[in-house]
Amino acid sequence: MTLRSPASIYNWTASVLMLVGVSLMSQGAVAAELIMYEQEGCYACDLWKKEVGKVYHLTDEAKIVPLRQVDIHGQQPKDLEFLGRNRFTPKFVVIDKGRKIGEIFGYNNEAAFYGLLGELIEKVKLDNSSALISPAASKG
C-alpha cells in the first residue's frame, strides 16, 4: 500500500477537476436546451411523456437540445427568468446561449412535435454555424 502526501493528492484532484472543466466546455455544456413547461394534470403533457418523453433522451434531437422540464407552479429557474412566467402547458422553448430561439405551443402527436422541433434545431445549427464565421471573413 502506497501512502500519498496531501500535496500529491491535491495536485491529482486539481488536475482531474481541470480536465472535467475543459471537457464540459468543449462539449458546450450549457449551450442549447429544450425547456418543457408542464403541470400536474395536464393531459397533453402526459401524452407527450408517454409518446416522446420516455425515449427523447436517446434521440439525435436530445444531443442538440437536451430536455429540461419546468413545473409552471414551481420556482422559476434563475437562468430562465428572461423567458418570463409561463401559464400554458405544455409549452416547449428552445434556448441557446441565453437566447430564445423559438417555441412550440401544445402537443398533438409525435410527428408534428418532431417536425416543429426540427425547424427550431435548424435555427440553432444556423446560428452556431454563422457564429463560426469570423467578421473579417464574412466581409470578404
Sequence and secondary structure as in RCSB ss.txt:
>XXXX:A:sequence
MTLRSPASIYNWTASVLMLVGVSLMSQGAVAAELIMYEQEGCYACDLWKKEVGKVYHLTDEAKIVPLRQVDIHGQ
QPKDLEFLGRNRFTPKFVVIDKGRKIGEIFGYNNEAAFYGLLGELIEKVKLDNSSALISPAASKG
>XXXX:A:secstr
     HHHHHHHHHHHHHHHHHHHHHTTTTSEEEEEEE TT HHHHHHIIIIITTGGGSHHHHHS EEEEETTS 
  GGGGGG    SSSEEEEEETTEEEEEEES   HHHHHHHHHHHHHHHHHHHHHHTS HHHHH 
